[in-house]
Amino acid sequence: MKKRSIRLAAISTAAVMLLSACTSTGNVVNEDGASGVSIEAIADTSNAENKSGSDTATTFPVTVVNHPISSSQDGKVLCTGSYPEIVLSDEYKEKYPKLSENINNYNETNSFGATSNISEYAAWALEDTYYTEGYFDTKTADIVRFDDHLFTIFEISSSFTGGAHPNHYSYATNYDPATGDIVRLDKVLDDSSLLYDGIRTELEKNYPGIMEEVDSFYFPEEGQDPDQFVQKLRDDTYTWTIDDKGLNIFFSPYEIASYATGDLQVVLSSKEYPDLVKADYMLDQPQDLDSIVNHTDADTTEVAPSEDEPDPESVSVSNPTWKYYKAADAIVPAGNHLTLTKTNEEKSDYLDSYAWAEANDLQTEMLTHEDDNYFYNGTNEVEYANSFQGIDIYDTEMDTMYYSFDLSELCDGPDYEQEKVSAVHQFIRYATIVDNILYLEIGHLGYASEEPESSYIVAINLETNELIFRSEPLVANGSNFKIVDDTIICGYGFTSEPDYIYLLDRFTGEKYDAIKINSAADQFQVKGDTLYVATYNTAYEFTITH
């Protein structure tokens, strides 16, 4: 089941990259999949007498409504779950209108996602002949802080859809009530250098011997910091809260250690780390959350198991030649092409692309990724991680697969002209769809001398699945490329090889301009009429003239 596997892979990736942990000192999961530590324990609050129904109490600034969901067929319960809804009182909606707007978006996302998941998981349960007790997917939430500086939602999610054990994780979202923006951890720290050693010290204190496993569990990718706690702050992937005790950090299973290690939590207390958190965000005493937060249950929503549409069959694309190729019926070249004018160049010994992206409010990209319209999932790894020779393309919710391609012949050959195969495995580095044309960058990691017929752009007509063009080689080996108007912006370079940004006609793949740069381009991002380029050692900005 392709759809199921990619959704689970995406959930797993998100859990590792974005989510953090519950607060137990071991991996305790109840029979219903809930974490062994309750949100109330984290919040130090116990609104034990929840009201039935979904009416909200006007005497509380905020109410958390638990929405149960169930999916059954022929009297058998297939999947159960729940999702939280956050409701601000009228007074606080008026006081914090931006926060209210973002909370509404949060609620809509939870409602849609939960009902869709339960429906889909119920369909999976129908096919599962081994696990007969039913699947589940629950999310609970609590408000663990609410004042003028932070509005903090702490969530615990638990799910089981077959496999060795349930999965669970915790996640905290910290909003600025005045602006409604999500607050990054690095924005509340006064001295971030205290964070990394502080986490290590407190982890070892709470879980003696844990750091040996934690350090062995981290495998930094190219460009990432060798210290995972430094990298997590850059990526903003900590789960954190701030209360009267100090800064609380939570790690979920698989986040920094194995599942068997369980949930990990540290507290960097304001007494031991007085210079860590900015004074504005600290609390002198505990909040009376019992008087702030009300809890209630809604009626159970029943949903039917989903009926999946069959996935499209995988399509193979032939390799006509290793040289430049343009189909006989290819569209004529564009009449006008954009130009790039360099406006800024900042050279360094090494450019951290993640820090570069953060500083310019950009995102880094590579396959697998998604844009506004599609989710691009690499398939058929041939040699090492991310060496994909196939691609499946879904809607952004990964509910429907639109296209599936096996590009192994296009990557490795043979070609029709010489029946020559590539000297090394080549793979898809990036992909995007524009005007019903699929554009892909294909190449290998290594010198051109290993395989000179590499690192090129191809275009495939999605109506006919035929190749429109194959650019000349050695024009594209970055992590991504961009298409602006009728131009493909890409780049090639390597150690001891020339480094250029190349501009190609997007209808024919013909190269019409080359711009010399200091080192190989890795990331291209466009914001307005500015092109941002991150290379190995230089950050560039170009003005785009249409």
C-alpha positions, 0 to 999 in steps of 0.5 A, a space after each residue: 500500500 503505497 499511500 500508507 507507507 508514504 504517510 507513515 514515513 512522513 509521520 515518522 520523519 516529522 516525529 524525528 525532526 519536529 516533535 519532542 517528548 512526553 515526561 515519563 522517565 521510561 517508555 510507558 504506554 497504556 493499553 489504549 496507547 496513551 503515554 504513561 504521563 498525563 498532560 495534567 502532570 506536566 501542567 501541574 493542574 487537575 481539572 478532574 471533573 470535566 463537563 459532558 457536552 461541548 458547551 464552553 464555560 464563560 468563566 474560564 479564559 480558555 476551554 479545551 474540548 476533547 472530541 472523540 472519534 470512532 469508525 466501525 463496520 458491521 458492528 466492529 470498531 475498527 479505529 478510535 481516536 480524538 482531537 482537541 479544540 481550543 476555545 478562547 472566551 469572548 473577552 480573550 478573543 477580543 483581547 488577543 484577536 491574532 491569537 484567536 485567528 491562529 487558534 481557529 486555524 489550529 482547530 480546523 487543522 486538528 478536526 480535518 486531520 483527525 477525521 481523515 486519519 481515523 477514516 483511513 486507518 479504519 480502512 487499513 484495519 479492515 485489511 489487517 487479519 493479525 491485529 483484531 483489537 482495532 487501531 487508534 489515533 488520539 491527540 490530547 492537549 492542555 494549556 500549560 501557560 497563558 499570560 501576556 508573553 506566552 500561550 502554550 499548548 502542550 499535546 500528546 499524540 498516540 497511535 497504533 496502525 499495526 506493527 511492533 508497538 504504538 507510537 507516541 510523541 509530545 509537542 508544544 506550541 508557544 504563541 505570542 498572544 499579542 501577535 499570534 506568532 509562534 515563538 521560537 526557542 532561540 528568541 526567548 533565550 538570553 544566552 543560548 550557549 548555556 543550553 547545549 551543555 545544560 541539556 547534556 548535564 541534566 540528561 546525564 543527571 536524570 538518566 545516568 549513562 544516557 549520553 552514550 546512547 544519545 551521542 551514538 544515535 545522531 548522524 549529522 547530514 552534510 552541513 549540519 552541526 556535529 552537536 545535535 543540540 546546536 542543530 536542533 536550536 537552529 532547526 527550531 525542533 525542540 519541544 519546550 515550555 517555560 514555567 516557574 521552575 525554568 525551561 522544560 525540554 522534552 524528547 520523544 522516543 526516537 528523537 535523540 535515542 531509541 524507542 526503548 529508552 523512552 521519553 526524556 525530560 530535563 528542567 534547566 532551572 532558573 536557579 542553576 541557569 539564571 542567564 539562560 532565559 530572558 527575564 520577560 519570559 520567566 515566571 516568579 510563581 506557578 500559574 493557577 491553571 485551574 482557574 484559567 483552563 476548563 476541560 470538557 468532552 464533546 459527543 463522539 463523531 462517527 466516520 466511515 472507513 475510507 475507500 482508497 482510489 487505486 494508485 496509478 501504475 508506475 511509468 518508465 521513461 526511456 533514455 534516448 541519448 546521454 547528450 542534449 536532447 529535444 523532442 521533435 514536437 518540443 515547444 519553441 524556445 521562449 521569446 524573452 528570458 530573465 536576467 540576473 544582476 548580482 546585488 550582494 556577495 558574502 564570502 566565508 570559509 563555510 556557509 551553513 545553509 540552514 543558518 542562511 535560510 533562517 537568516 533570510 526567512 527561507 526554507 532549504 529543499 531537496 527530494 523528498 519535499 512539497 510545494 503549494 500543490 504537490 508532495 514529491 516522494 522519492 522511491 527506489 533507493 539504489 545505493 545510499 540514503 536519498 539516492 532515488 531513481 523513482 518518484 511518486 507525486 501526491 497531493 499535499 495531504 498525501 491522500 491521492 497519488 497523481 503520478 508514479 515514475 520509474 526513472 532507472 533507465 533515464 538515470 543509469 541507461 542504457 541509452 538508445 544511441 550507444 547502449 551505454 550505461 552510466 559508470 556510476 548510479 545516478 539519481 533524482 536530486 529534485 523535482 517540481 511540476 510547472 504547467 503540467 510538465 515534470 522537471 527533474 534534476 538527475 546526477 550523482 555525487 562525485 567528480 565529473 571524471 567519474 561520469 561526465 554524462 551526468 548532472 542535467 535537467 529533464 522535462 516530462 510531459 505529464 499528459 503523454 509521459 514522454 520526454 520533452 528535453 534533456 539538457 546538456 550535462 554538468 549544469 545542475 548538481 545542487 540540492 534544488 533548482 527554481 523555475 521563474 517565468 520561462 527560465 530554469 535557474 540551476 547550478 553546477 560545481 565541484 571541487 577543482 571544477 568550475 562553478 556556475 549558475 546556469 539559466 536554461 530555457 524551460 521549454 527546450 532545456 537550452 542554456 542561454 546564460 552562465 554566471 561564474 560563482 565562487 563555489 558550487 551552488 547548493 540552494 536556490 530560493 526566490 522571494 519577490 524579485 530577489 534570487 537567494 543562492 547558498 553555495 559552499 562558501 558564499 551567500 549571493 543575492 541577485 535581482 531578477 529582471 523579467 
